[in-house]
Amino acid sequence: MFKLLPHHLGSAHLKPERRLSRIIGHRNFNPRIVALTLTDSALLSGGGDSLVDDLIANLEDPQRLWDHIVRNQLGETELKLLMLILSFMSDIRLDDLQELWIECGESLRDLRRSVNILDGTMLKSVEHQGAVHIGFHNPSVRDYLVNYVQSDMGEVTSLIRMVRRFEQIEALWLVFPAPGGGPMAEKYRSRRDLLECVASTAFHAEPVHLRNSSGKDYVRRAWLYLEMGKDLGSEIILRLGFKAASDEDTVLNATDSAILEALLQTLSQSGPLGEEVLSNCIEWAVEWIMGDLSDWNLIEEAEGFLNSIQHYDPGAEVSQALALLDSVRDDYAETAFEDWAQTHHDPNIPGSEMKGVIEHYAANGSTAPFDMDEYDTVLQRLDDFDAAYRSTLATPRDEGAGPTRNSAREVESMMQTLRMPSE
């Protein structure tokens, strides 16, 4: 086993097995990085112990490796694929990638060839919810490419020209240091006409299927365009943001209270027009957050959200909603307590929620609306719930157990592809 890698390490002072364990047991272990380092003399400083150091250095910080690959081994098509992946914040579904690739004027044959070249080194393909997604193999690849683009205005322009979807606009603004007048904002301002063009097209585009995507969230689009338009001094992008925020359906179809709160904050800082839109948005936001109070977590989320936006509301709408929320909370707590007090059946309300209910009232120095005659019974049942939960926890894997058998086999397979040094 490991016939070739020990051969490369044979002149080092450490035993080959110990040097192998340092490499294979590394937290960033990647057989392709090992293979690329061993097969390219430009990435090596010598042999023996220095070879081990070179391998460990590339595992610790692969930036030098990525730079060598990009500048010396990749063609224009492979680099274009990397830039297209960079224009999204997470892995992209293969069928969406194919569609975008064609829109960028490239052939599917070139896409397949480029994916085959990069898969396992700078890119990875994984199955997620029944579909293949393509993304960066390691976060360090994205870090390297961000720095690569930032250092070259031509690459910045090329990246902007690839934008077809809102998710790409989002990545351009949030992945690079642009918000709040960051270093990239000035470069974006120099290409403002181009950005306004692609932003207008991308605003209404259907969402791309990314991992952990929230779908077509116009609250997020409105917030991002308002922030982006303000920092770039772009009336065109600002108008798109105000238009979305002025639509009742935008707020009533929100998916994330944190993003909705961010939108309200941005509107409050956007002058007279923002204040005008803000008044309507608060009304719709209250309606949205109060529309589903079906469990304890949603009640808690609603309280936090309403408290956070109360200072934006010059009227009484938010305070009235908070008063109503107290009544809803008491009714829910009473129902939950009665559910857990019934010892002849399993409770319908989860134990984690019941604990949250009791902790809330205890923190406020109150036991209402509980029936104190049943209080000890509920507490005992919660103790039993905790004990049962702890017994189901699996023993965590010992991270110090070393590489898995699959890792060892993968290394051995990779090593078979390496060139043997001349004797």
N, C-alpha and C positions, 0 to 999 in steps of 0.2 A: 504494500500500500504506500501511496505517496512516493512513487519511484523517482519522479523527476524533480519535484520541489526540493527534497533533501539533497539531490545532486547539486543544485544551485547553492545550497546553504552549507555544503559539506566542509568548506574551509573555515567556517566560523568557530569560535571557541565554545559556544554552547552546543549541547547535543541536538541533533536534528529534531528529535521529538519535542524538546522544550521550545525550540524556535518555531516549530509548526504550531504548537499550542498558543504561543503569543499572537500568531497571525489569525488562525482559525477561530480562536476564542475572543477576538476583538469585537467590541460592540457594533462596529460598522463593517464587519466582515462582508466582503463581496468577491466571489471567485473571479469575476471579470476584471476587477481592479488589480487583483494579484496577477492575473495572466497578462494584462496590458503592461504592467510595470516590468515583469520579467522579460517580455518580448521586445521591449523598446529601449535601446541603450541610452537614449536621451533622458530617460526617466530614472537612470541608475547612476550612482556615484562610485560604485566599485562592487566587490563581492564579499562573501562571508558575512561578518557582523554588520557591515555597512549595507548589505543587501536587505537584511532584516530591518534595519533602521529605515531604509527607503520604503519598504512595504508598509511598515507601521506608520510612517509619515504620510503616505498616500491614503491610508485608511483613516487617520486622524483628520486630515485636511486634504481632500482630493482636488483642491482648486488647481494645483499645478498640473495634475493629470488632465482635468477637463480642458484647461487652456491648451495643452499640447494636442489633445484630440481635435479641438475646434480649429486650431490654426494650422495643423499639419496633416490631418487625416480625413476631414470631412469635406464633401463637395457642397456646392451652393444649395442643392435640393435638401440635403440632410440638415443644413443649418437653417433653412427656411422652415422645416418641420419643427425644429427646436424652438424657433421664434413663435410659431403658431401656438405651440403648447404653452409657451411662456405668457401668451396673451390671455390666458385663463388662470384663475386662482386655484383650481384643483383639476383632478383628472377629468378628461372629456371622453364621452362615449364615442366609440369608433365610427358609428354611422354619422354622427354629427361632424366628426373630424373629416370624414370623406366628403361630405357635402361642402364644408368650408374650403377644403383643399381644392375642389373643383372650382368654387367661386373665386379662388385666388389664381386661377388660370393654370393649374397643374393637373397632371394625369394620375389616375389611380394606380397605374403601374409604378410610377415613381414613388407614390406614397407607400405602397407595399414594400418596395425595395428599401426605402429609407427607414421604415419601421423595423425591417429585418436587420439592418445594419446597426441601429441604435438600441434595439431591445436588449436588455440585459446589461447595458453599460450606462448610458445617459437617460434612457427611457425604460419604462416597464409597462407591460400589458397585464391587466388583472380583470377577473370577472367580478362584477358587482351587480346584484339583483338581476341575474340572467343576461347581462350585456357586458361586452368587453369594453374596458376603459383604458385609455392611454394617458400616462403621466410621467413625471420625472422619477427616475429610479431612486434618487436620494435628494433631500432638501438642499444639499450643497450644490447640486446641478443648477437649481433655480437661482441660488445666491450668486453663483458664478455668472450666469447669463444676465442677471440684473446689472451686475457691475460691467459686464461686457457691453451691454446696450448703452448704459449711462455714459460710457467713455467715448462714444462715437455718435455724432449727430446724424450721420447717415443711417445708422442702425435704428435710431429713434424714429426717423421718418419712415423707414421700411416697416417698423412695427405698427405705427399708426395706420399705414396703408392696408394692413391686414384686417383691420377692424370691420366686422360685419354684424356683431351681436352686442347687446348691452353688457353681457358678462365680460367682454373684452375691454369695454370702456371702464368698467369697474376695476379690472385688473390693472389697466394703465394708471389709474388714479391712486389705487390703494397699495399695490405691490411696490411701485416706485415711490421715492420720497417726494411727492408733489403736494399733498394736502397742506393747507395753511401756509402756502408760499414756500414749500420745501425746494431743495436744489433742482428737482426736475421741472418745477412749475415754470421757470424761466425758459427752459428748452421747449416746453409745450406752448408757451406764449408765442415763441418764434414760429410755430407751426399751427397757430390758432385757426386759420382758415381751413386747413386740412382737418383739424380736430372737430371743428363745427360741422363740417360736411359728414364725417363718419358718425359723429354723435347723433345727428339728425336721423340718419339711416338706422342706426342701432337702437334708438329709443323705442320704436314700435316693433322691433324684431321679436319673433318667438324665442322663448328661452332655450338655451342649450342644456342638454342633459349632463350636468356635472354631478360628481359625488357630493352628497350633502346639499344639493341644490334645493331652494325653496320655490322654484317655479317662477311664474311671471308676477313678481312683486313690484307693483307700481309705486308703493310707498318708498321702497328702496331706490327706485329709479328717480323719483322726485327729489329725495334727499341728496343723492349723489350729484344730480345735475345742478341743483341749487348751490352746493358746495363748490363744485367744479367751475360753474359759471362765474361765481363770485371771485374765486382765486385767479381765474384766467381773464377776468374782465370781459366776459363774453355775454352780450345781450341775447344772442341766439340760444345758447345753452341755458341761460337763466329762464327764458320764456318757456322752454320745454319743461323745466322743473316746476314753474308756477302753474303751467297748464295742467300738469298731472296732479299737483296738490289741490287744485281748485275743483277737481272731480270727486264727487261724493263717493263713487264706487271705488276710487283709489283707497280711501281710508276704510270703508266698510269691508273691503276684501283684504285687509292687512293680515300678515302672518306672524309678525314679530313685534311685540310691544316696545322693545328696546329701540328698534329702527323707527317706529312711529313717534316715540318720544324724541329721538334725534331730529326727525323732520320738524316737529313742533318747535324745538329749540332753534333750528336754523331759520324757520319762518319768523320767529320773534326777533331775530337779528338782521332781518332783510328789509328794513325800512318800511315806509307806509304801505306799499303793496303787500309785503309779507305779513304785516299786521292785519290787513283786510282778509287775506286768505286764512290766517291763523284762527280768526274768530269762528269761521265755519268748520275748520278742521277740528277744533276742540269739541264742538257739538257732535261731529261724526265720530270722533275718537271715544267720547263717553258712551255713545250708543254702541260702538263696537265692543269695548271692553266689558260693558255690562250685559252684552248679549248672550254670554255663556258663563254662568256661575255654577256649573253643575258639579264641581268637586272643590275640595278645600284648597288645592293648589291654584286653581283658577281664581278663587276668592282672594287668596293672598297676593296673586299677581295683580289683580285689579286694584287692590288697595295700594300697593306700591306704585303702580302706574298713575293712579289718580292723585296721590300725594305728590308725585314728581312733577305733574303738570299743573297743579293747582295755582301756582304763582303766575301762570300764563293767562288765567281766566279772570277777566275783570268783573264777570257776573257771578252768579251763584250756582251755575250748572254743575261744576265739579264738586262743590261742597254738598249739594243736594244728593249727588250720586254717592258720595261717601256715607251720608246718613242712611241712605237706602241700603248700602252695602253692609252696614252694621246689623240691620234687621235680617238681611239674608244670611249673614254669618251665624247669628244666634239660632235661626231656624235650622240651618244645616248642622250646627253643633249639637242641638237637642236631638235631632234625628240620629246622628252618629252615635251619641251616647246611649240612646235607647237601643240601638242595634247591637252595641257591644255589651250591654247589660243583660241581653237574652242568652242564657247559658245553654239553652237546648238546641242552638243551631250555630253554624259558623257565620260570623258577621259578613255583611255584604260590603261594608266600607273597609278599605285596606287598613292594616295596622299602622302603617306609616302616617296615614292621614289622621287617624284617631290620636296618635301621639302628638301630632302637630296641633290638633284642636285643644287638647289638655294643656300643652305647653303655652299656647297663646293666652288662654285665660289665666293660667298660673302666673305668667309674666306680668299680667295686668292686675294681679291681686284679686282675682275674681274666680268664683266657681260657677257662676250662672252661665248658661241656663241648665246646669246639671242637677239631677236628682241625687242628693248627697247620700241617700239610703243605698244607692247602687254604686257609689263612687269606688269603694274598695274592690268590688267585684270587677269593675272595668279595669282598674289598675292591675289586678292579679292576672286577668286575661292578657293584658298587654305584656306583662312579664313573661307569661307562657309563650306569647308570640315571639318575643325577642329570643328566648331560649331555642325555640324551634328553628328560627332563622339562622342562628349561629351554627347549629348542628348541620345545616345544609351547605355551609361554605366549604368549598374544595380547598385542599392544601395547595398553596401557591407553588409554582415550579421553582426549583432551586436554580437561580440564575448563575450560580457558580459551578454548575455541574459540567460546564465545558460544552463544546460543539456537539450538535446532534449527529446521529449516524448519517442522515441525509446530507448535512453540511459536509461531512468527511467524504462521502461518495461524490458530491458535486466538485469538491476540490480535486479529487483524484481524476475525475473525468476531464476537468479543465486542464489539469497538468499534462494530460496525454496529448494535448494540442500544442504544447510549447516546443520550441526548437531546442534540441539538445546542444549545449555548447561544444565547440570542437575540442577534442582531447589533446 
